[in-house]
Amino acid sequence: SIKTEEWGGKEQTQKHARIQSNNARLVPENMVRQKYWELDMSKGNFGCKINTVSLTSNPSTKSKSPERRTKKYPYDNQKEQYMIHIHGLHHTGTGYLRKTLHDALNEAFATEDEESSQVASMHDSKRNNHHKVSENEGQHLQTVYPTFMDRFKAFMSSNSDVDAAGKLPYLADLCHVSSNEEVGRTLLQQWLPFWDESATFLLQKTPTVDLLFHERVKVMPTLHVIILRHPMTSDVTIIKARKTLPLNSKSNLWINAWTHVLGALGRGKVEWYAVVTYEALIMHPDAVVEELLEVVKSGVKRYSNHTKVEGPSQRSLRKTVMKDNDDTSKLHNSQWHRHLHVRNNPDKSPTDYLVPKTNSMGVWKKCLQDITCHNEMERLTNEVLPHFGFVSIDSQSTLPLSLSPGTVGVSKGFGRVLYSSEGTALDEFRQIGDNDKDKANDGGHGNIDNIPPLEMITSLEEILSEQQRE
């Protein structure tokens, strides 16, 4: 055990946090430590409640609640402010996306006042002696909803099946919330000390896909940026920890999570969002970043009532990207690729980050040797994954997506934002960026899709339903 601290009246070790730095530090002592959630994952039961009153409050704490509710929040001020959540599963590029988007927003929305902050990110904030914590993720800086580790521990201590494991990434969406506004304000109050409150954009990254929860409790305009990756190319902690799970658990978790997320987007449950793939961000970072900036700019225009939007100019899309062939050895080294090398070998090529780790390759091979897992991956490969533009990559070029274990990327037409609430604005942006629309769309869809295709969502739902019947 490294250190312990009290959360909800119980001492928990930080050993499970998988600290990536020996000098990672704990949440400050004066942070609110009341626990607002209940979770029950016993066999046959899947209950979660989030309350406005702390479950561990004492009388003196309760007396402070009215003051907490009437505190002046940033969104109450004249300056317009926006929350940006980075969502995704573990080890699928959420950290890389957060760093990249943070810098891109700072550059695009820069003002003449060098003292003025445009973007605040928990990873970069250390104000009033508030120190960083492991992973510096929003989930670790609050006690309003269960962190992924809280969910993981409940799952490991229960007799829950693989279907329950698949719900862990979006468990907060399933929680009963006593009051959306009160819970949202309490959550914001816990997060505020870790941001520069004067910033226009407040970034929060957590490797979960609790979109509906954050959408329900939002107290300011909120953008959800969602990143996904091929189901077999990233490590999944749950699978490695619960070795008794069936071989199709990895694909099951992916199918369960993305059926939920893409289905919610398809039903119009989220107002402001963008979906990208990790593979596209690695192979075509300039295209993805510029389109994400356009998503931000378009949303700010919609929500802005009295402030003139000063955002990124209508710059031409990267013509070099649009003219790319499928020779991966010719991928240019974008300025955004510098974020890939923070904790790794700076001599690595960007496409090296698409190569699955040894453990992932092993799980993939075992999956294909199991009839159930093989059939699920075959259906995904034929019916679902092509919608994301996934292709197999060898040393020289891209090939049609294969079932066989190996490196996965995206075809050139999918090196962009896939789905977004700002589809109309992105269509206009692309037309400005390339006069030859047919050439720009070669290899991908025509116009941007506002919502994921019904055909893809239906296939995911059918595959998930078959999994649950087995």
C-alpha positions as CSV (number, residue, x, y, z in Angstrom):
1,S,0.0,0.0,0.0
2,I,1.3,3.4,-0.9
3,K,-0.9,5.7,1.1
4,T,-4.5,5.7,2.4
5,E,-7.2,8.3,2.7
6,E,-10.8,8.3,3.8
7,W,-13.5,8.2,1.3
8,G,-17.1,7.7,2.5
9,G,-16.0,6.7,6.0
10,K,-13.8,3.9,4.9
11,E,-10.0,3.7,4.2
12,Q,-9.1,2.6,0.8
13,T,-5.6,2.0,-0.6
14,Q,-4.4,3.7,-3.7
15,K,-2.7,0.5,-4.9
16,H,-5.6,-0.2,-7.3
17,A,-5.1,3.2,-9.0
18,R,-2.1,1.9,-10.9
19,I,-0.1,5.0,-10.3
20,Q,2.1,5.7,-13.3
21,S,4.5,8.0,-11.5
22,N,6.3,7.5,-8.2
23,N,5.6,11.1,-7.2
24,A,1.9,11.1,-7.8
25,R,0.1,12.8,-5.0
26,L,-3.2,12.5,-3.2
27,V,-6.3,14.7,-3.4
28,P,-5.8,17.6,-1.0
29,E,-7.0,17.3,2.6
30,N,-9.6,20.1,2.2
31,M,-11.4,18.5,-0.7
32,V,-15.0,17.5,-0.1
33,R,-15.0,13.8,0.9
34,Q,-18.7,13.0,1.4
35,K,-20.0,10.1,-0.6
36,Y,-23.1,10.7,-2.6
37,W,-23.7,7.4,-4.3
38,E,-24.8,3.8,-3.5
39,L,-24.0,0.8,-5.6
40,D,-25.3,-2.8,-5.5
41,M,-24.0,-5.3,-8.1
42,S,-25.1,-8.5,-6.3
43,K,-26.2,-11.4,-8.5
44,G,-29.5,-10.5,-10.2
45,N,-29.4,-6.9,-9.0
46,F,-27.8,-3.9,-10.6
47,G,-28.7,-0.8,-8.5
48,C,-27.1,2.6,-8.3
49,K,-28.4,5.8,-6.7
50,I,-26.9,9.3,-6.6
51,N,-28.2,11.6,-3.9
52,T,-28.0,15.4,-3.3
53,V,-27.2,14.8,0.4
54,S,-24.0,13.1,1.3
55,L,-24.5,9.5,2.6
56,T,-21.7,10.2,5.1
57,S,-22.6,13.7,6.2
58,N,-22.6,14.7,9.8
59,P,-24.8,17.5,11.2
60,S,-22.2,20.2,10.6
61,T,-21.7,19.1,7.0
62,K,-25.4,19.1,6.3
63,S,-25.7,22.7,7.6
64,K,-23.4,23.8,4.8
65,S,-25.6,22.4,2.1
66,P,-27.6,25.6,1.4
67,E,-24.4,27.6,1.2
68,R,-23.1,25.1,-1.4
69,R,-26.3,25.4,-3.4
70,T,-26.2,29.2,-3.6
71,K,-22.5,29.6,-4.3
72,K,-21.7,31.7,-7.3
73,Y,-20.8,29.3,-10.1
74,P,-18.9,30.3,-13.3
75,Y,-22.0,29.8,-15.5
76,D,-23.8,32.3,-13.3
77,N,-21.4,35.0,-14.5
78,Q,-21.6,37.1,-17.6
79,K,-18.7,35.3,-19.3
80,E,-19.8,32.4,-21.3
81,Q,-18.2,29.1,-20.3
82,Y,-18.3,25.6,-21.7
83,M,-17.6,22.1,-20.3
84,I,-15.8,19.5,-22.5
85,H,-15.8,15.8,-21.5
86,I,-13.4,13.4,-23.1
87,H,-15.0,9.9,-23.1
88,G,-13.7,6.5,-24.1
89,L,-12.8,3.1,-22.8
90,H,-9.5,2.4,-21.0
91,H,-6.3,2.5,-23.2
92,T,-8.0,3.9,-26.2
93,G,-6.4,7.3,-26.5
94,T,-8.4,9.5,-24.1
95,G,-5.2,11.0,-22.6
96,Y,-3.7,11.7,-26.0
97,L,-6.9,13.3,-27.2
98,R,-7.2,15.5,-24.1
99,K,-3.6,16.8,-24.5
100,T,-4.1,17.4,-28.2
101,L,-7.5,19.1,-27.9
102,H,-6.2,21.2,-25.0
103,D,-3.4,22.7,-27.0
104,A,-5.4,23.1,-30.2
105,L,-8.1,25.1,-28.4
106,N,-5.5,27.3,-26.7
107,E,-4.0,28.0,-30.1
108,A,-7.3,28.5,-32.0
109,F,-9.0,30.7,-29.4
110,A,-5.9,32.6,-28.3
111,T,-6.4,36.3,-27.4
112,E,-4.1,39.2,-27.2
113,D,-4.2,39.1,-23.4
114,E,-1.5,36.6,-22.6
115,E,-2.7,36.4,-19.0
116,S,-6.2,35.3,-20.1
117,S,-6.8,31.5,-19.9
118,Q,-8.9,30.0,-22.7
119,V,-8.6,26.4,-21.7
120,A,-8.4,24.8,-18.2
121,S,-7.6,21.1,-17.8
122,M,-7.3,19.2,-14.6
123,H,-4.0,17.7,-15.8
124,D,-2.5,21.2,-16.0
125,S,-4.1,22.8,-12.9
126,K,-2.3,23.0,-9.6
127,R,-3.9,26.0,-7.8
128,N,-4.1,27.0,-4.2
129,N,-1.8,24.1,-3.2
130,H,-4.2,21.6,-4.7
131,H,-1.9,18.8,-5.9
132,K,-2.4,16.4,-8.7
133,V,-3.7,12.9,-8.2
134,S,-3.1,9.6,-9.9
135,E,-4.1,9.8,-13.6
136,N,-5.4,13.4,-12.9
137,E,-8.8,12.3,-14.1
138,G,-12.0,14.0,-13.2
139,Q,-13.4,10.7,-11.7
140,H,-10.7,10.8,-9.0
141,L,-11.5,14.4,-8.0
142,Q,-15.1,13.9,-7.0
143,T,-17.3,11.7,-4.8
144,V,-20.6,12.3,-6.5
145,Y,-20.7,9.2,-8.7
146,P,-18.7,5.9,-8.5
147,T,-15.3,5.9,-10.2
148,F,-14.4,3.1,-12.5
149,M,-12.4,1.5,-9.7
150,D,-15.5,1.7,-7.4
151,R,-17.5,-0.2,-10.1
152,F,-14.7,-2.6,-10.7
153,K,-14.4,-3.5,-7.0
154,A,-18.1,-4.0,-6.8
155,F,-18.0,-6.3,-9.8
156,M,-15.1,-8.3,-8.6
157,S,-16.7,-8.9,-5.2
158,S,-20.0,-10.0,-6.7
159,N,-21.1,-13.0,-8.8
160,S,-22.1,-10.8,-11.7
161,D,-21.6,-12.1,-15.2
162,V,-19.9,-10.7,-18.2
163,D,-23.0,-8.7,-19.2
164,A,-22.6,-6.7,-15.9
165,A,-18.9,-6.2,-16.8
166,G,-20.0,-4.6,-20.1
167,K,-22.1,-2.1,-18.2
168,L,-19.2,-0.8,-16.0
169,P,-18.0,1.9,-18.5
170,Y,-21.4,3.6,-18.5
171,L,-22.7,2.6,-15.1
172,A,-23.3,6.2,-14.0
173,D,-25.9,6.5,-16.9
174,L,-27.9,3.8,-15.1
175,C,-27.9,5.5,-11.7
176,H,-31.1,7.0,-10.3
177,V,-30.3,10.7,-9.7
178,S,-32.4,12.5,-7.0
179,S,-32.0,16.0,-8.6
180,N,-30.1,16.6,-11.8
181,E,-29.4,20.3,-11.1
182,E,-28.3,19.8,-7.5
183,V,-26.1,16.8,-8.3
184,G,-24.6,18.8,-11.2
185,R,-23.8,21.7,-9.1
186,T,-22.2,19.6,-6.3
187,L,-20.1,17.8,-8.9
188,L,-19.0,21.2,-10.4
189,Q,-18.1,22.5,-7.0
190,Q,-15.8,19.5,-6.3
191,W,-14.1,20.0,-9.6
192,L,-13.7,23.8,-9.6
193,P,-10.6,23.9,-7.4
194,F,-8.7,21.9,-10.0
195,W,-9.5,24.3,-12.9
196,D,-8.7,27.9,-13.6
197,E,-12.3,29.2,-13.2
198,S,-11.7,32.1,-15.5
199,A,-11.1,29.8,-18.5
200,T,-13.6,29.7,-21.4
201,F,-13.3,25.9,-21.8
202,L,-13.2,23.4,-18.9
203,L,-11.7,20.1,-19.9
204,Q,-12.3,16.9,-18.0
205,K,-11.1,13.4,-19.1
206,T,-12.1,10.1,-17.7
207,P,-11.9,6.7,-19.5
208,T,-15.6,5.9,-19.1
209,V,-18.6,6.6,-21.4
210,D,-21.0,8.1,-18.9
211,L,-22.4,10.5,-21.5
212,L,-26.0,10.5,-20.4
213,F,-25.2,11.1,-16.7
214,H,-23.0,14.1,-17.5
215,E,-25.6,15.3,-20.0
216,R,-28.4,15.1,-17.4
217,V,-26.5,16.9,-14.7
218,K,-24.8,19.6,-16.8
219,V,-25.1,23.2,-15.5
220,M,-23.5,24.8,-18.6
221,P,-23.2,24.0,-22.3
222,T,-21.4,20.7,-22.5
223,L,-19.5,19.1,-25.4
224,H,-18.9,15.3,-25.3
225,V,-15.9,14.2,-27.4
226,I,-16.0,10.4,-27.8
227,I,-13.0,8.3,-28.9
228,L,-13.3,4.6,-29.8
229,R,-10.8,2.0,-30.9
230,H,-11.0,-1.4,-32.6
231,P,-12.3,-3.9,-30.0
232,M,-9.2,-6.2,-30.0
233,T,-6.3,-3.8,-30.1
234,S,-6.3,-2.3,-26.6
235,D,-5.8,-3.9,-23.1
236,V,-8.9,-4.3,-20.9
237,T,-8.1,-4.4,-17.2
238,I,-11.4,-6.3,-16.3
239,I,-10.5,-9.1,-18.6
240,K,-7.0,-9.5,-17.1
241,A,-8.3,-9.3,-13.5
242,R,-11.3,-11.7,-13.8
243,K,-9.6,-14.7,-15.5
244,T,-12.7,-16.8,-15.2
245,L,-14.6,-14.6,-17.7
246,P,-15.3,-16.3,-21.1
247,L,-13.0,-15.6,-24.1
248,N,-15.6,-13.3,-25.8
249,S,-15.5,-10.9,-22.7
250,K,-13.4,-8.3,-24.5
251,S,-15.6,-8.1,-27.5
252,N,-18.7,-8.3,-25.2
253,L,-17.5,-5.2,-23.2
254,W,-16.9,-3.3,-26.4
255,I,-20.2,-4.3,-27.9
256,N,-22.1,-3.5,-24.7
257,A,-20.5,-0.1,-24.2
258,W,-20.8,1.1,-27.8
259,T,-24.3,-0.2,-28.3
260,H,-25.3,2.0,-25.4
261,V,-23.4,5.1,-26.5
262,L,-24.1,5.0,-30.2
263,G,-27.7,4.1,-29.5
264,A,-28.1,7.2,-27.2
265,L,-26.6,9.4,-29.9
266,G,-29.0,7.9,-32.4
267,R,-31.9,8.6,-30.2
268,G,-30.9,12.3,-29.9
269,K,-30.1,12.0,-26.2
270,V,-27.0,14.2,-26.4
271,E,-27.1,17.8,-27.7
272,W,-23.4,18.5,-28.5
273,Y,-21.0,15.8,-29.4
274,A,-18.4,14.4,-31.8
275,V,-17.2,10.9,-32.4
276,V,-13.7,10.0,-33.6
277,T,-11.5,6.9,-33.7
278,Y,-8.1,6.5,-32.1
279,E,-6.8,5.2,-35.4
280,A,-7.9,8.3,-37.2
281,L,-6.3,10.6,-34.6
282,I,-3.0,8.7,-35.0
283,M,-3.0,8.6,-38.8
284,H,-4.6,11.9,-39.7
285,P,-4.3,14.1,-36.6
286,D,-4.5,17.4,-38.5
287,A,-7.8,16.5,-40.1
288,V,-9.3,15.3,-36.9
289,V,-8.1,18.2,-34.8
290,E,-9.3,20.8,-37.3
291,E,-12.7,19.2,-37.5
292,L,-13.0,19.0,-33.7
293,L,-12.2,22.7,-33.5
294,E,-15.0,23.3,-36.0
295,V,-17.4,21.2,-33.8
296,V,-16.4,23.5,-30.8
297,K,-16.8,26.7,-32.9
298,S,-20.2,25.6,-34.2
299,G,-21.5,24.6,-30.8
300,V,-20.3,27.9,-29.2
301,K,-22.2,29.8,-31.9
302,R,-25.4,27.9,-31.1
303,Y,-25.2,28.4,-27.4
304,S,-23.8,32.0,-27.5
305,N,-26.5,34.6,-26.9
306,H,-24.5,37.9,-26.7
307,T,-20.8,37.1,-27.3
308,K,-19.2,37.3,-30.7
309,V,-17.5,34.1,-31.3
310,E,-13.8,34.4,-32.0
311,G,-12.7,31.0,-33.0
312,P,-10.5,29.2,-35.5
313,S,-10.6,30.7,-39.0
314,Q,-12.1,28.8,-41.9
315,R,-8.7,27.4,-42.8
316,S,-8.4,25.0,-45.7
317,L,-8.5,21.4,-44.8
318,R,-5.2,19.6,-45.2
319,K,-4.8,19.1,-48.9
320,T,-1.9,16.8,-48.3
321,V,-4.2,14.6,-46.2
322,M,-6.9,14.6,-48.8
323,K,-4.4,13.5,-51.4
324,D,-2.8,10.8,-49.3
325,N,-2.7,7.4,-50.7
326,D,-2.8,4.3,-48.5
327,D,1.0,4.0,-48.2
328,T,1.3,4.3,-44.4
329,S,5.1,4.8,-44.6
330,K,4.4,8.2,-46.1
331,L,2.3,9.5,-43.1
332,H,3.5,13.0,-42.3
333,N,4.6,13.8,-38.7
334,S,2.0,16.2,-37.4
335,Q,2.7,18.8,-34.7
336,W,0.1,16.9,-32.6
337,H,2.1,13.7,-32.7
338,R,4.4,15.2,-30.1
339,H,1.9,14.2,-27.4
340,L,2.4,10.6,-28.3
341,H,6.0,10.6,-27.0
342,V,5.4,12.0,-23.5
343,R,6.1,8.7,-21.8
344,N,7.5,6.7,-24.7
345,N,10.4,6.5,-27.1
346,P,10.4,9.8,-29.1
347,D,12.0,7.8,-32.0
348,K,8.9,5.8,-32.5
349,S,6.8,6.3,-35.7
350,P,3.2,7.4,-35.1
351,T,1.9,4.2,-36.7
352,D,3.9,2.2,-34.0
353,Y,1.2,3.3,-31.6
354,L,-1.4,1.3,-33.6
355,V,0.4,-2.0,-33.0
356,P,-1.5,-4.1,-30.4
357,K,0.5,-5.0,-27.3
358,T,1.5,-8.6,-26.8
359,N,-1.3,-9.3,-24.3
360,S,-3.9,-7.9,-26.7
361,M,-2.5,-10.1,-29.5
362,G,-2.7,-13.1,-27.3
363,V,-6.4,-12.5,-26.3
364,W,-7.2,-11.9,-30.0
365,K,-5.7,-15.2,-31.1
366,K,-7.5,-17.1,-28.3
367,C,-10.7,-15.4,-29.2
368,L,-10.5,-16.7,-32.8
369,Q,-10.0,-20.2,-31.5
370,D,-13.3,-20.1,-29.6
371,I,-16.4,-20.6,-31.7
372,T,-18.5,-18.0,-29.9
373,C,-15.9,-15.3,-29.8
374,H,-14.9,-16.0,-33.4
375,N,-18.5,-15.7,-34.6
376,E,-19.0,-12.4,-32.8
377,M,-15.8,-10.9,-34.2
378,E,-16.8,-12.1,-37.7
379,R,-20.1,-10.3,-37.4
380,L,-18.4,-7.2,-36.1
381,T,-15.8,-7.2,-38.9
382,N,-18.5,-7.6,-41.6
383,E,-21.4,-5.5,-40.2
384,V,-20.1,-2.9,-37.7
385,L,-16.4,-2.1,-38.0
386,P,-16.5,-1.0,-41.6
387,H,-18.7,2.0,-40.5
388,F,-15.6,3.3,-38.7
389,G,-13.3,2.9,-41.7
390,F,-11.1,0.3,-40.0
391,V,-8.5,-1.4,-42.3
392,S,-5.7,-3.8,-41.7
393,I,-2.1,-2.4,-42.0
394,D,1.0,-4.3,-43.1
395,S,4.4,-2.8,-43.5
396,Q,3.7,-1.2,-46.8
397,S,0.0,-0.4,-47.2
398,T,-3.6,-0.8,-46.0
399,L,-5.7,-3.8,-46.7
400,P,-9.4,-4.7,-46.2
401,L,-10.0,-5.4,-42.5
402,S,-9.1,-8.9,-41.5
403,L,-10.2,-11.1,-38.7
404,S,-6.6,-12.1,-38.1
405,P,-4.6,-10.4,-35.3
406,G,-2.6,-7.4,-36.4
407,T,-2.3,-3.7,-36.8
408,V,-5.5,-1.8,-37.5
409,G,-5.8,1.7,-38.9
410,V,-8.4,3.6,-40.9
411,S,-8.8,4.3,-44.7
412,K,-8.1,7.8,-45.8
413,G,-11.7,8.8,-46.1
414,F,-12.3,8.1,-42.4
415,G,-9.5,10.3,-41.1
416,R,-11.9,12.8,-39.6
417,V,-14.8,13.3,-37.3
418,L,-17.3,10.4,-37.9
419,Y,-20.5,11.6,-36.3
420,S,-21.4,14.9,-34.7
421,S,-24.3,17.1,-33.7
422,E,-22.5,19.8,-35.8
423,G,-22.8,17.8,-39.1
424,T,-24.1,20.8,-41.2
425,A,-21.2,23.0,-40.0
426,L,-18.7,20.3,-40.8
427,D,-20.1,19.7,-44.3
428,E,-19.6,23.4,-45.0
429,F,-16.1,23.3,-43.6
430,R,-15.1,20.4,-45.8
431,Q,-16.5,22.0,-48.9
432,I,-14.4,25.1,-48.2
433,G,-11.4,23.0,-47.6
434,D,-11.5,21.2,-50.9
435,N,-13.0,22.5,-54.1
436,D,-13.3,19.0,-55.5
437,K,-15.9,17.4,-53.2
438,D,-15.7,14.0,-54.9
439,K,-12.0,13.8,-54.3
440,A,-12.3,14.9,-50.7
441,N,-14.9,12.2,-50.0
442,D,-13.0,9.5,-51.8
443,G,-12.9,6.3,-49.7
444,G,-15.3,7.6,-47.1
445,H,-18.9,8.7,-46.6
446,G,-20.4,11.6,-48.5
447,N,-21.6,14.1,-46.0
448,I,-20.9,14.0,-42.2
449,D,-23.5,11.9,-40.4
450,N,-25.2,13.7,-37.5
451,I,-26.0,10.4,-35.9
452,P,-24.6,6.9,-36.2
453,P,-26.3,4.8,-38.9
454,L,-29.3,2.9,-37.8
455,E,-28.0,-0.2,-39.7
456,M,-24.9,-0.2,-37.5
457,I,-26.8,0.3,-34.3
458,T,-29.2,-2.5,-35.2
459,S,-26.4,-4.9,-35.9
460,L,-24.8,-4.1,-32.5
461,E,-28.1,-4.5,-30.7
462,E,-28.6,-7.9,-32.4
463,I,-25.1,-9.1,-31.5
464,L,-25.5,-8.0,-27.9
465,S,-28.9,-9.7,-27.6
466,E,-27.5,-12.9,-28.9
467,Q,-24.7,-12.6,-26.3
468,Q,-27.1,-12.2,-23.5
469,R,-29.2,-15.2,-24.5
470,E,-26.1,-17.5,-24.4
